[in-house]
Amino acid sequence: MNNPRLLIIGAGPCGLGAAWRLHELGYSNFHVYEQSNHVGGLASSFIDPEGFTWDIGGHVLHSHYEYFDRMFEEVMHDDYFTHERESWIWISNRFVPYPFQNNIHRLPQKAMRECLDGLKKIAREKPQNVKNFADWIVASFGPGIAKYFLCPYNTKVWAYPPNKMNFQWVGDRVANVDIHRIEANIRDSKDDISWGPNAVFHFPKHGGTGEIWRRAAKKFPGNISFQKKVKDIDIKKRIVQFSDNTKDQYDELLSTMPLNSLLDAINPSLYSQPFPLHFSSVAIVGIGVRGDVPERLRTKCWIYFPEDKAPFFRATVFSNYSTYNAPAGTWSLMTELSGSPFRPFPKGDLVDMVLQGARATHLITKQDTIVDTWLFQTRYGYPTPTLNRDRFLDTILPHLAKNHVFARGRFGAWKYEVSNQDHTFMQGVEWVNHVLEGGEEITLTKPGVVNAKKS
């Protein structure tokens, strides 16, 4: 086909990545359909009635791709801040710098000794029978760190048992263990935070993370339709029908909607139920506080919470990302909670529970004046890398592609290891290169390669 009709379902980073590439190539026979009234997907941002800006989670923009960097610079120019990452863990009633294993000197003596003994043990012994993520945690960091931080935290963030998850997704997200470095940090009581793919990150001055995608979408406004929810997909006739009963025909279809929803839309009877795809939902509770950011939080970016003192697994000092995220004379915290059938959200008033947890973990005090709260919930938050996920994906994604349907993006491809904004944007770009030019979709097929270095 010289001029195939390309349809794109979803105007999140993946769908916009595809549209960006098509526009760059001067290709016009495409259209993006978005079920909401705005672009951005899970990378959207909102300004609440009190004037506070909020993201759907603590997004940190770091890139594995020069192509993505060029897009960012083109749409944002100099209208962003650059920050050095400061991430922490709140544990044992104190702040411990991330990565946790490099800074166990901050722990109480008993916990520090358990963690160090576990690290020494794994340095001596070769891991055996690593079958799941829980096994991998113990084999990589020892039983002490597994007990105090990694197992409780991951249970909290995934809302799913680590022993039912695979570990191939980890990639560059966790620092390796250097026992000599750790022992030196203990001896010298030295904080060690110089690690990570996102040690430096950018953030828009105005409008939150979503501002990136609003600006990107301005390149092709005539190619996007909003409030178009997919109702049915006929893969034989290659027709998408929407809930308003309008239709559009395609030659090639890029779907960024959740993979399980895509399969339901195609024809539930074609695929065995239930799909082995698990996910967690996310609730975001924002807190606006009168005054200045307290000294204890002034340079911090985000904090992890493995313990049950707080219902949230992470809190971001969101006004530290941009002073414009909060009105003058205020500052803001953004907390995240996960829930699933395996570990439901706590019952009751989530906002009130978050405020209690924020006080219990010294994020705010009883004397602070709360001027704003914001609650946002999304059903699809994290695609869970379950033990049988890869086997299913390796079967279903090629089958769909043979029928000219390509499931990509955070929940389209269901690969958490390549579900950051840069990853999903490039999945869209690489899909265009593939269907028009036969290019390789390296982000989808080789996550380890793209996460190893900038490409």
N, C-alpha and C positions, 0 to 999 in steps of 0.2 A: 504493500500500500504506500502510495506516495504522500498521502495526507490523511493519516488515520485520525479518527475522532477520539480524543482522550478525555475521559471523565475522571475527576478526582473527588473522592468523598472525604470531607473534613478539611477545615482551614486552620489546623494546628501547624506546628513547625514542619511536619512531614509534607502535608498537602501544599503548604506555601513554598517549601523547598522545590517541589516539582514544578509549581507554577512559576517560581522565580527562574528556574533553568529554562523552561519553555519560552518565557518572555525574553530571556537573554538570547536565545537562539532565533528570536523573531518568529516563533511558531504561534499561531493564533487559534488553531482548531482544538481548543480545550476549554473545559469549564470546571470550576470548583463549586461543590455544593456543601454548605455548612448548615447543620441543624439548629445552631444557636443564632443570635443576632450580632455576633462579633467574631473576629478572628482570634487565634491564639491557642485554642484548646486548653490544655492543662497549663500552658504558659501564659494564660490571660492574666490581666490585672484589673482591679476595680478600685474606684474611689467612693468611699461611703459617704452618707449624708453629713458627717462631721468633718469631712475633708481629709481623712486618712487614706493613704494608698495601701492596698494589700495585694499580694500574690497568692496563688494557690500552692502554698508551700514555699520553703526556703530555697528558691532557685539561685544557683551560682553559675554564672556564665563563664565556662572555660572551654577551650576548643582543641580538638584533635586535628583540625583541618584548616589549611590556608585558604581554601575556597570559602569556608564559613566566615573566617576572619575578614575577608574582603567584602562579603555581604554586610557584615556588622558595621564595618567602617563606612561603607557607602550609605547606609540608612541612618546611622547615628552621628556621623561626622565626629565632632568633639563633645557631643552632648551626653557624656557619661563620666562616671567616676571610676577610678581604678583603686582597688583595695588589696592590702596584704591580708590573707586569710588568718583569722584567729579562731580556731574551733576548740571547744572544751568539752569535758564530761563533768556533770555534777554527780558526785558519788561520795558516800561516807561523809556527807555534810560539808563538802569542800569542792572546789574547782580543781580539776586535773587537766592539763593540756593534752590535746590530741596530737599525735597518736598515743593512745593509752599506754602501750607497752614500753614506750620510750620514757615515760614519766611516772612510773610506779613509785618513785621515791616520795611522791606526795601523799601516798596512801598511809593509813594507819599501819603500824609495824607488822601486825599479824597478817594483814592482807597483802602487804608488800612482800613479805617473806613467802607466802603461798604462791604469789605470781612469779617471783624470781625462781623459786624451786621448780615450778612448772616449766619455765623457759629453759632452765638448765637441763631438765629432763629431756625435752624434745631436741635440744642441741646434741645430746648424746645418743639418742635412740632414733632409728629410722621409723617413720610412721607405718602402721600396719592397718589393713582393712578399712581404708577411708572410703565409705560408701555414700555419705551424705554430708550436708553442710555442717551439722553438729559435730560429726567425726572430724571434718576438716578444721574446724575451729580448735578443737582440742589438739589435733596433730600439729597445727601451725603455731599455736600460742600457749599450749599447756593447760592443765585443768584449772589453775588459779585464775588466769585471765578469762577463761571460758566461764567460770563460776561468777566472777564479780562483774564482768562487763559484757563480753560478746554474746553469750547465750541469752541473758535476760534482755539485753538491748534488741537483739535481732528478733526475739519472740515478740517484743513490743512493737517494733516497726513493721514487721511483716504480718503480725496478727496470725501467725501460722507457725507450726512446729519446725524448728531448724532441722530436725532429723527426718523430715519429709521433703526437704529441699535439696537440689543439687548444689554443687559448689563451683561448677565451671564458669558461672557468671561473674565471679569475684574480680578477676582481671587486675586492673591498676587501682582498685578502690581501697585496698588495705596495704599498709606498709609492711615490708618484710622485717623479720626479727634479726637484730644485730646484738648478740648477747654481750659482747665486749663494750659496745657503746652504751647499752643499758646499765651495765655494772658501773661504768664510769660516771654516768648521770646520777646513780645512787650515791656513789662515793662523794661526788662534788655537789650534790643537791642541785643539779643543773636541769632547768627546763629545756626540752628539746622539741621544737615544733617545726623544724625546717624540712617538711616532707609534704608531698602531695601533688597531684596533677592540677589542683586548683589553688596553689599557693598564692597566686595573684589572680584576681578576677575583676571583671567589669560589671557595672550596673548603671542603667539609665538614670540621668538626673531627675527626669520627670516621667510619671506615668507607669512606673514599675517595669517588670520584665516584659509585660504585654506591649509596651511602647515599641519594642523592636519589631514585633510582628504586625502591629498596626501600620508602621512606616513601610515595612516590606510589601504589605498588601496594596499600598497605594500605587504600586507600579502597574497593577493590572486590575483596576476596580471593575471594569466591564466583564471580567471573567469569573466573578464570584457572585453566587446567589445565597441568601441567608434564609434561615427558618425553613430549610428543606430537609426533612427527616426521611431517611430511606425506609420504605415499606416493603419492597420486594425487588429481587434481582433475578431476572430470567437469563441464565448464562448461555442458553441455547440461542435465543434471539438477541442476546446482548442488549437488554433493555433494563434500565433502572426506573422503578416507579416510586414516587414519593407519597407521603401521607396526605398531601393535598390533591392526589390523583393525577398530578402532572407526570410526564415521562421524558426520558432522554435516552437516545441510543448511543452506543459506544462501540469502538473497535478494541480499545484496551482500557481497563478500569483499574485505577489505583484506589484502594480502600484503606483508610486510616481509622475506620470505626473498629471497636473491639472485635477481635476475631470470632468470638462466640456469637456476637450479634450479626456479623457478616454471614456466618454459616446458617443462622436462623433465617436471615433475609433471603438467602439463595433458595433453600428448600430443606427444611428440617429433616424430611424423610430420607434425604440423600446421605446423611451422616449419622453415625451411631451416637446416641445420647447416653449419659451426659458427656460433654466434652471434658477432657482432662486438663482444664484450664482454670486455675485458681487465681484470685486477685483479692486485694484488700481495698477497702474504701477509706477515704481520708476526710477528716474534719479539721478545718482551720479555725482557730479562735484568735482573733486579734485583740490586743489590749492597748488602748491609748492612755497615756499617763501625763499628768500635768507636771511641768518643770523640765529640768535637764536630765539627760541620761546619767545615772549614778556612776561614781568612779569605778565601782567593781565591774561595770558592764561597758565602760566607755569605749574600749577598743575591741570588744568581743564581737564576733560575727554570729556564730551560732553555738549552741550547747546541746549535747546529747544527755538523755535522762534514762539510764537503765533501770532505776529503782522505781518502786511503786509509790513513792511520795508524791509523784505528779502523774496525772493521767496521760500527759503528752510525752512523745518520744524525742521531740526536738523543739527548741525555741530559738528564734532568730531575733536579734536586736535590729529590727527592720529599719528603724530610723538611722542606724549607723550606715546602712547601705546608701541612703540618700537623705539629706536633711529635708528634702521636699516630700518625703513619704509621710511626714507628720506636720500638722499646722504649727506655726510659730508658737513657742512656749510649751511645746509638748514633745514627748518621745513615744516610741511604739515597740511593742513586742508582738511577734507572730508565732503561735504555737501550733503543733501538728499532732493529731491523734489518728491512730489506725484502728480499723475494725473489720472483722470478717465473721463468717459462721463459726470458725474455730475459736475466735477470741473477739466477741462482740464489743461494741462501744459500751462504756459504762452507762448504766441506767440513771436517768435523772437529768438535771440541768447541766449540760456540758460547759456552758460559759461559767457558771458558778463553781463547778469542779476545777476548771482550769485556773480560775482566780485563787482558789484555795491552794492548788498545787504550786502556783507561782509564788505565793507567800511562803509556803513550806520549804521551797528550794531557794529562797532569798533573791528571786528575780525582782519581786516588788515587796514592799513592806506594808504594814497596817496603816502607816501614816501617809502612804501615797494616795493621791486623789485620782481615781479612775474617771476619765472624761469620755471614754468611748469603748465599746466592745463590738466585735464583728464576728459573725458565725457564717461559715460557708462549708457545705458538705458536697462531696462528689462520690458517686458510687464507684467509679473506676479511679483508683489512686496508684497502686503498685501492681504490675503484672508479676505474679509469684513464679520464680523458677523452680517448679516442682520436679520431683525425680523423673517423672515420665513425660515432662514437657518436650524435651528435645526429640524424642521418638515420634511424638504426635506432630510436631512442627515439621520434621523432616519428611513426613508423609503428606500432610495437608497443604503446605505452602506450594510445593511443586505441582500438586494436583490442581490447585486453583490457577496457577500460572498457565498450565496447559489449556485452561478454559478462559484465558485472557483476563483473569482477575488476579491482581497482585495485592496481597495484604502486607502493608508496611506501617512503620511508625511504632510508638510506644506500646499500644495495645493491638495494633494490626499485626505486627510480627511477633509480639509477645516476648520480646527478648530484652529483659531489663538491662543486660550488660551493654546494650547499644540503644538506650532510650533517653539519654540526655538531649537537650535541645539541638546541640550540634550534630549528634548522631542521627536524630530523626529528620532534621532538615536535609542532611546528606543522603539519607535513604530515599527521600523524594527526588533529589538531584540525580542520584545514581539510577533510579528507576527510569527517569527520562532518558538518560544516556543509554540504558539497556534497550528500551523499546524502540527508540529512534535510530540508535547507532550500534546496538549489539555490545555495549560496554558491560563491564563486570560490576555487579552490585557487591562491592567488597565489604561494606559496613554490615550488611545482612549476613553474608556468608563467612566472613573472617573477622569476627569481633576482636579476637586477640591481636590481629595485625593492626587494626586502626587504633586500638587502645595502647599499643606499644610505643607509638611515636606520632608526631604530627605528620600528616600526609597531604 
